[in-house]
Amino acid sequence: MADLLANIEELSVTGLSGALKRTVEERFGHVRVRGEITGYRGPHSSGHAYFSLKDEGAKIDAVIWKGVFARLKFKPQEGLQVVATGKVTTYAGKSSYQLIIEALEPQGEGALMLVLEERRRRLAAEGLFDTARKRPLPFLPQVIGVITSPTGAVIRDIIHRLGERFARHVLVWPVRVQGETCAAEVAAAIEGFNALPHGGPVPRPDVLIVARGGGSLEDLAGFSEESVVRAAAASQIPLISAVGHETDTTLIDFAADLRAPTPTAAAEKVVPVRLDQLALLRGLDQRRLHGMTRFRQQARVALRALVRAMPDADRMMAERRQRLDRNGERLRAGLKDKASRLRVGLGRLSPRLAGQSPRVRLALAKARVDAIRQRSARAFGEAQMRRRTKIDGLEKSLAKALAARLALERERQLAARRRWLQQAGRLPRAFSERQLVHKRKLQGLAALLNSLDHRNVLGRGFALVRRADGTLVSKIAAAPPGTLLSIEMADGQIAARVEREAGKAGATPAPEAAAKPQGQLF
């Protein structure tokens, strides 16, 4: 037995885990599992969702990847009964198996109703369903936007009912009214109609109708999605919800400005009946004509009564003519009396007017001007005499000051001349003394310079050695063999070249070496 066990193929832990993974995935593939969600805490920070499915006897781990979770129209919730579709696989890190969910749906209408009720309460708490937000529909819209399937019977019923009641321009935004993309397309259609500019190439609708025929709760679930409800609540164009039959309810019904029980009823609510409006206009026109006729008749009767009540025109004018004649006579008499009173008053004013005559006033003014001219001439003469007297005094004072100033300047010039003559007599003597001092100093400097001149040293038998570049040579090391030298003596210079290095200082040269010259002259 031991030999048989020894012949079994050895597997690594990773190899065994891979074999189990392949076996499970090949055996089961896609499965649909029914169970209750447990351990759900929302999406992980990575975006994936981890939880478990359980029933009365077992529990299995489940995971929804981030990309799949974003596409789910039904999101998982703790404690809900669901049907999950996905693949069974193993997780080697925990030696366990798990379900990779690709689709998720509630189990039965009861679970879906719970989800919708929770969503309704949450959106209502945000105020999206408030009555104050709802706007009235236009009485007769020029353009009607319809969001529905272009191939269903709904759009045909709406257009047919609009044609029967009051034909209007209809814009259809085609969408899917069922399936995974239904909610996204309906929300995009509502936002797209609201984005149309006023007066653009595509007319902007005055009212929107979101319509769909009847169906099950799952079929109508797209119109209860949060994105659709928020788009309907944010719409600037009045919106009518006509989804399903009268007994069907979706969350867009609460956010819409008006809910219609059926798509056909929505068409009836959006426009009035044209024949009824024409009949109403005809009735109003008849009432207008009857009212105008009655008004003319009443005005004619009233005018006749006023004409009868008015007095005779000749009698009215005769009394006024007499009053005018009497007032004219009184006016003429009053004018004569007024003229006589004015003549008397003018006679009394004549002496006073004569005194105020322009000639008299001109003569008086001329006399005043002559008097002023005479006073001005006398004052000018007196002022001129005072100025002349003052100027004469100033001239005398100025002459005295100038004479004193000239005398002072003469005395200063004489004193300065005397000082100059004294200094001029001392200048030659001072110059001779100063010149003698500088001459003695110059002679001392010349003697010092002569004592420091190197040519005097050369005269005592010394020589000044330089290299070819003019550098002084003071040591043997500075002139190796082959160096060109210039030797300056008292009576001139000679050129030389070093043939070999001389002996060390203090050493006694050999007799032969002492006889040989240290340098060779050119």
C-alpha positions, 0 to 999 in steps of 0.5 A: 500500500505504501508503494502504491501511495509513493507512486502518486504524482506529487503536486504543489499547493499552487498546482492543486489549487489550479487543478481544483479551479479548472475543475470547478469552472469547467463543471459548473460554468454559468449558474443562477443561484437564489438566496438572501444577501448577507454581510453586504456593507456597500462597495469596497474602496476599490469599487468591488462589492463583497458579500454572501448568499445564504439559504436555510442550509448553506452560504456561498461567498460572492463578489461583483467586480467594479465594472459589472457593479456600475452597470447593474440596474438593481443594486444589492441590499442587505437581507434581500432575496435575489437571483444571481447569475454568474460563474463559480470559481475558487479563491486560492488565497483562502482555499474557498470557492466563490460566485462571480456575479454578472447579473443580479435581480430581485426574487419576486415583485415583493423584493422589488417593491421594497427597493422602490419604496425605499428609493421613493422615501429617500428621493422624497426626503430630498424634495424632488416630489414636492408639489411646489416644484410642479409647473402648469402645462401650456394651454396650447403648445406649439411643439410637443416632445415625446420620449418613447419607442419609435416602433410601438403602438404608443407613439401612434396612439399619441399622434392619432389623438393629437390629430383628432384634438388639435394637430401640433408639431411633434418631436420624437426622441427614440429610446428603449422602454425596457432593458438595461439601457432604458433608464440611461436613454430616457434620462439622456432624452430629457436632458437633450430636449432641455439642452435645445436652444430657443430659436435653434434649427431644431425647435425646442418643445413647450412640453414633454411626454414620457410614454410607455405601454403597460407591463410588469413591475420589472418591465417598468423598472427603468422608469423608477431609476434614480437617474430618470427621476432626477432628470425629470425633476430637473427638467425646465420644460413641463413634463407629463409622465404616461408610463403604463396603465392607470394602475401602474405606478413608477417613480417618474410619476411623482417627479413629473409635473403631471401624471397621465393614466395612459399615453392616450390620456397624456395627449388629451391633457396636453392639447384641447379639442380644436372643435370645442375651441372653435365652438367656444370662439364662435360663441364668444363672437356671437356674444360680442356682436349681441353686446355691441348691438345692445350697447348701440341701442342703449346709447341711441335711446340715451342720446334721444332722451338727452336731446329731448331734455336739452332747452331751445338753443335760441332761447339760451343764446338770447339771454347770453346775447343780452348779457354780452351787450350789457357788459359791453356798455359797462366796459366802455364806460369803465374804460373812459373813467379809467382813462380820465383817472390816469390823466389826472395821475399823469399830471401830478407826476409830470414835475417829478418826471421833469426832475428825473429827465435824462438831460437833467440827470446828465447835467448833474453827472457832468458837474460831479465828473468835473468836480472829481477831475479838479480834485484829482488834478490838485491831488496829483500836483500835491503828490508830485511835489511830495515825490520830488522833495523826497527824491531830492533828499534821497539824491543828497543822501546818496551823494554823501554815502558815495563820497564816504564809500570812495574815501574808505576804498582809497584808504583800503587801497593805500593800506593794501599797496603798503602791505604789497611793497613790504612783502615784495621787499622780503620776497627775494631774501626768502626765495634765496634762503629757500633755494639754498635749503633745497640745494643742500638737501639735493646734494645730500641725496646725490651723495647717498645715491652715489654711495648706493650705485652698483657701478661703484661696487663693480669698480672694486672687482665685483660683477653682476650676472644676469641670464639671457632674459635679464633675470639676476643670477645669485645662486649656482642652482639658478644657472645649470650647464648650457645657460646663457649669461650676461656678465656686467663689469665696471667697464662693460658687459661680456656674454658667457655660457655655463659648461659644467656645474662648479664644486660645492661650497667649501670643497677644495678643488683638485689642482687640475680643476683649479687651473681650468676656467669655470665658464667659457667666454664667447 
